[in-house]
Amino acid sequence: MVEKLELADKWIQDGHRPGICYRVDGAIVSDEQVKEWLCELIESEGYSYGYLKLTVCLRRKYGLVINKKKVYRLCKELQLLRPQRKIRRKYQRDWQGT
């Protein structure tokens, strides 16, 4: 328990507080608000966006200072991520050494 408190104190000293992000003007935005914006973007634009494009949209439309890894985590919590495509080989590897 003491380690968690020390870690929380370190986060606040470093300027990082979990559960929030900032706008360009310095205003604090909660993760819940960002989740709502993500759902709005998915509903309005269709399902063609990945977390990288959603990150760019959040930065441009809402002026957020947000990391792509945080958007990935929030999308994962909301179950917005689609399964990854499997890459198929175009040719069979049949190499014989000399």
N, C-alpha and C positions, 0 to 999 in steps of 0.2 A: 504494500500500500504506500509506503514511504517513497519507493522508487517511482510510482505513478505520479505522486505529487511533485517530485523533483523534475520529472519529465515534463509535466504540465507547466511548471515554472520556467523551464528552459524554453518551451515553445513560445511563451508570452514574451520572454526576454529577446528572443530572436525575431519577434514580429510576426510569428506564425501562430494562428489560433485555429484549431480544427473546427470544421462546421461552417466556416464563412469564407468569402472571397471579397475582393474589392473591385470597385469601378475605377475608371480612369480618373475621375474627379475625387477619389478617396472615400467615397461612400461605401459602407459595409453592406454586403448582400449575403443573406443566409443560403445555405445549401438547399433548403426547401424551396426557396424562390427560384433557384437555378434549375431544380428538378421540374418545376412547373413550366419554365421557359423551354426546357428540353422537350417536354411532352407537347407543347404548342408547336414547336418547330417540326416535330415528327408528324403531327396531325395535319399541319397546313401544307407541308411540302411533300408528303408521301414518305415512303420507306426507303428512299434511295441514299440516305445519308449515313455515313459511318461516324465514329466519334471524332475523327480528325476534321471532317467538314462541319460537324456540329460545333466544334471548338472555334472554328473561324467565324461561323454565324453568330455565336455568342459574343465574340470579341467585336464584330462589326455592328451588329444590331443593337446590343445592349451596352456596349462599351466596357465589358468586363476584362479584368486582368486575371486570366485563368489559364491553368496548365492543361495540356492535353491528357495527362495522366489522371487528373482530377475528373475531367469530363468522362474518361473511360470508366473510372470507378463509379461515378453517379449513373452512367448508362447501365452498368452491370447491376447496380442495386435496383434500377427500374426495369430490368430485363428487356432492354431495348437493343441489345447486341444480337446480331444475327450469327449463325454458325459460319465458321471459316470454310472457305472453299478448299477442297483438296486439289493439289497440283498433280496433274497427270503427266507422265513422261510422254514425249512426242515420239520417241524412238526407243527401241530396246537396246540396252547396253550389252553388246556382245563383243567384247574386246579380247583379242588373243595376243598375248605378248610375244615378242620375237626372241 
